Amino acid sequence: MQDTTSPKPHPRNNGPLAGVRVLDMTSVVVGPICTRTLADQGADVIKVEAPSGDLLRHMAGIGRNPAMSGKFINFNRNKRSLALDLRKASAQAAVRALAMQADVFVSNIRPSSLARLGLDAPGLCAANPRLIACSILGFGSDGPYAEAPAYDNVIQAAGGVSATFERSIGEPRYVPMVMADHITGLIAAQSIGFALFRRTQTGLGEMIEVPMLENMASFVLTEHLGSATFDPPIGPSGDARLLSPDGKPLKTLDGYISLSANTDAQAFAFFRAIGRPELCQDPRFSTAFARTQNTPEYFALRIEAIAKKTSAEWLAIFREADVPAGPYNTIDGLLDDPHLKATGFVYNEEHPSEGMIRRTRFRT
């Protein structure tokens, strides 16, 4: 067994999950996000890979060495790695033996495939009654899409995320992050934490199923079901404020800033800061409800005002006025953000095979 993804002793070895052993049969993103979260909280995570390696090793950009891209390293930090060819009976037996000593078993392999290998959750839990077996699936096992293959963009489209772009900018898009994977992976880690707590009371493990589609659809509908929450609907679905094409970073004289003045106090402070105190009495903007009902007009006046000064000028003005506003960071610019630098969020570390790498610190 090798520690291929974490170069130093576990940074959270006194974390809340210290002493919990996790058998990680996941790959690509959604499963590794779950198990990385557990590892970041102190769990001992043993990642089982095929001899050819996790698919993410080969499709996530270049690294200093083959199959060790930055993205793979980031999604699999703080884990130990074990290569097993699960087509072989000896490898299947090795996984079953590891599961007997594990507290948690996590997989995003389709249940039918695990069953053919003799590694299905019911069988593992029968052999180890304290085991918590978490299956991360594309679709719930009790629906017509069960067992269908899925990746993040499949779920973004099926789960309504892409449709929010169509409502906003006129055509469907994917969020340029694996958002469905991140959300589902975090929900899976959360569910495992709940199950570990229940085990302290019952002494027994359990089987957990975490489907991507249902969880992504829940996020979208919680935000956008709106007036269609009522049966029959009393108005349209969708949050008009969030779906506005003008709901985006605001252009300044030299760049962009973000701004979100939602309470009456914040909105009135914003109006005074831009030199328009009379808007505090304007019936279109004098209450949160009125501003929501007049989102196009409210957003338009923000665009007009913010274009007149530099980003630094506006951020200083809004900081003084206690108006929620922030800088616009590029991806590379995040590394130089003064707040993130001051908190030590990004730091350098020597990796045993990859040399000096940047890490992002887990904050909790």
Buried (B, 14 or more C-beta within 10 A) or exposed (E): EEBBBBBEEBBBEEBEBEEBBBBBBBBBBBBBBBBBBBBBBBBBBBBBBBEEBBBBBEEBEEBEEEBBBBBBBBBBBBBBBBBBEBEEEEBBEBBBEBBEEBBBBBBBBBBEEBEEBBBBBEBBBEEBEBBBBBBBBBBBBEEEBBEBEBBBBBBBBBBBBBBBBEBBEEEBBBBEEBBBBBBBBBBBBEBBBEBBEBBEEEEEBBBBBBBBBBBBBBBBBEBBBBEBEEEEEEEEBBBBBEBBEBBEBBBBEEBBBBBEBEEBEBBBBBBBBBEBEEBBEBEEBBEEEBBEEBBEEBBEBBEEBBEEBEBBBBBEBBEEBEBBBBBBBEEEEEBEBEEBEEEEBBEEBEBEEBEEBEBEEBEE
